[in-house]
């Protein structure tokens, strides 16, 4: 089959309806376009007139705007197509008008079903979201693996070697007591590290008592170890969010506080979990040394990092925003949509 035959075959069997016009006269249409004309009773000439009218009106609206000169040269426009028929073929249909050759009067109309396109877009979006989640989980596993190898396994190995000394070597009573005490201390430290890792991954209080209690527990633990005042306040009912959203909010709070402690030299951190008409927001505000957000697109904090959290929040249909000023501090905001009842209690909860 030669090249021209292949082009003709594709044109006739294309998955979209295509109509070609020359000087306002239908020159050719493919198989799907012929079917749509019969099914929806769409006159090709009427569709062309409608497209030209929309394009003309669009250009006329821009006539007083010198900055919109490129718009007046527009040769392609997407236009919704409405019919009186209620059918899968007519729902969500739009056409694309394109000038192929202005001098020869050649134009094309391509009709597409928006519903089928939306399905493909939604599928691609879901796959992208899944991939972001998988990547984030993989990086978290790598961090946990590194912590287990560098800290936990080394401490256990050291304790094992100490037990072997107790078993195989002839030690004085004092040496035995000293070595036993050292092994006990080492194992206790290892147990503490394991508990800290468990709290870092997902604290039990988050499952048992909810996000507010988990944030207050996190704040109390870090406040006691650093001396920096950390306040948790708000009026939200985060249980209205999905579990994965609550977990994401907790992780963002954890990552943000860790970054503040490492880099910002702050004296106070405030976590605000607030309920609005159609969404819940978490704000992490510090009074430390801010930074130029545009110059810091990658974040190198512990665990997933804020940049990865940005991707993960977006994959959950949330909004992630960072505002920072070197002289004022930094505010990190996460927003998730939620349907709320106006009759529900919204009394303030503060820690």
Secondary structure, DSSP 8 states (H G I E B T S, - for coil): --HHHHHHHHHHH-SSEEEEEETTEEEEE-HHHHHHHHHHT--HHHHHHHHHHHHHHHHHHTTT-GGGHHHHT--EEEEE---S--STTTTTEEEEEEEEETTTTEEEEEEEEHHHHHHHHHHHHHHHHHHHHHHHHHHHHHHHHHHIIIIIHHHHHHHHHHHHHHHHS---HHHHHHHHHHHHHHHHHHHHHHHHHHHHHH-HHHHHH-HHHHHHHHHHHHHHHH--EEEEEE---GGGS-HHHHHHHHHHHHHHHHHIIIII--SEEEEEEEE-SSEEEEEEEE-S----GGG--S---STT-HHHHHHHHHHTT-EEEEEEETTTEEEEEEEEE----TTS----EE-
